[in-house]
């Protein structure tokens, strides 16, 4: 069975997010011992948003993982900003939004992809 391009992440973008600015919290992919690990959700969302024309703020607590995702966003021809943040700390949420908005000139969309255990007892608002 052959999967369609949309199912494999290889479909070309159609410009549905052209001119938009998206903050992806949890944009990095964690290291894996697997020989060919799958891409993480946050990284996949970042790349696909860029493919659709969005500038992306890649926020993660792992600077290397966020930068690797930002490089993929740039490879799609879009602007990328790296924001280092651990959103388990409630005060970090406002700082992530402010840094991302400053880097991108505003924010039109937010993807909260942080693991629920990380947020346990932590952030309750991204305003």
C-alpha positions as CSV (number, residue, x, y, z in Angstrom):
1,X,0.0,0.0,0.0
2,X,1.3,3.4,-0.9
3,X,0.5,6.3,1.4
4,X,-0.5,9.6,-0.1
5,X,2.1,12.5,0.1
6,X,0.0,14.2,2.8
7,X,0.3,11.1,5.1
8,X,4.1,11.0,4.8
9,X,4.7,14.8,5.2
10,X,6.1,15.1,1.7
11,X,3.2,17.0,0.1
12,X,4.1,20.5,-1.2
13,X,2.7,23.4,0.7
14,X,-0.2,25.4,-0.7
15,X,0.4,28.7,1.1
16,X,-2.4,28.3,3.6
17,X,-0.4,30.0,6.3
18,X,1.4,32.6,4.1
19,X,2.2,35.7,6.1
20,X,1.3,34.1,9.5
21,X,3.5,33.8,12.5
22,X,3.2,30.6,14.7
23,X,4.7,29.9,18.1
24,X,5.3,26.1,18.6
25,X,6.0,25.3,22.3
26,X,7.8,21.9,22.4
27,X,9.3,22.3,18.9
28,X,12.3,20.1,19.5
29,X,12.5,16.4,19.1
30,X,14.0,14.4,22.0
31,X,17.0,12.1,21.3
32,X,16.1,8.5,20.7
33,X,18.2,5.3,20.7
34,X,16.3,4.1,17.7
35,X,18.4,3.9,14.5
36,X,15.8,5.8,12.5
37,X,13.6,7.6,15.0
38,X,10.4,9.3,14.0
39,X,10.1,13.0,13.9
40,X,8.5,14.5,17.0
41,X,5.1,16.2,16.8
42,X,6.4,19.7,17.6
43,X,9.1,19.5,14.9
44,X,6.6,18.0,12.4
45,X,4.1,20.8,13.1
46,X,6.9,23.5,12.8
47,X,8.1,22.1,9.4
48,X,4.6,21.8,8.0
49,X,3.6,25.3,9.2
50,X,6.7,26.6,7.4
51,X,5.9,24.6,4.3
52,X,2.5,26.3,4.3
53,X,4.2,29.7,4.5
54,X,4.4,30.6,8.2
55,X,7.3,32.1,10.1
56,X,7.8,29.9,13.2
57,X,9.1,30.5,16.7
58,X,10.6,27.2,17.8
59,X,10.4,27.1,21.6
60,X,11.9,24.3,23.6
61,X,13.8,23.7,26.8
62,X,16.6,22.0,24.7
63,X,18.4,24.7,22.7
64,X,20.0,22.2,20.4
65,X,16.6,20.5,19.6
66,X,15.0,23.9,19.0
67,X,17.8,25.0,16.7
68,X,17.6,21.8,14.7
69,X,13.9,22.4,14.1
70,X,14.6,26.0,13.2
71,X,17.1,24.9,10.6
72,X,14.4,22.7,9.0
73,X,12.0,25.7,9.0
74,X,14.6,27.8,7.3
75,X,15.2,25.0,4.8
76,X,11.5,25.4,3.9
77,X,12.3,29.0,3.0
78,X,10.7,30.6,6.1
79,X,11.9,32.7,9.0
80,X,12.6,30.8,12.2
81,X,13.3,32.1,15.7
82,X,14.7,29.9,18.6
83,X,13.2,30.6,22.0
84,X,14.7,28.7,24.9
85,X,12.1,28.1,27.6
86,X,11.0,25.6,30.2
87,X,7.2,26.2,30.4
88,X,6.9,24.1,33.5
89,X,7.7,27.4,35.3
90,X,4.5,29.6,35.2
91,X,6.5,32.8,34.7
92,X,8.2,31.4,31.7
93,X,5.0,31.4,29.6
94,X,4.6,35.1,29.3
95,X,8.3,35.4,28.5
96,X,8.0,32.8,25.7
97,X,5.1,34.7,24.2
98,X,6.9,38.0,24.5
99,X,10.2,36.8,23.0
100,X,8.4,35.0,20.1
101,X,6.3,38.1,19.3
102,X,9.3,40.3,19.3
103,X,11.3,37.9,17.1
104,X,8.4,37.4,14.6
105,X,6.7,40.8,14.8
106,X,3.6,39.3,16.4
107,X,1.9,35.9,16.8
108,X,-1.0,34.6,14.9
109,X,-1.1,31.0,16.1
110,X,0.0,28.9,19.1
111,X,0.8,25.2,19.3
112,X,1.2,23.9,22.8
113,X,3.1,20.7,22.4
114,X,4.7,20.4,25.8
115,X,4.4,17.0,27.5
116,X,1.5,17.1,30.1
117,X,3.8,15.7,32.8
118,X,6.1,18.7,32.2
119,X,3.1,21.1,32.8
120,X,1.8,19.2,35.9
121,X,1.3,21.9,38.5
122,X,3.0,24.4,36.3
123,X,1.7,26.7,33.5
124,X,-2.0,27.2,33.3
125,X,-2.1,30.2,31.0
126,X,-0.3,31.5,27.9
127,X,-1.5,35.1,27.9
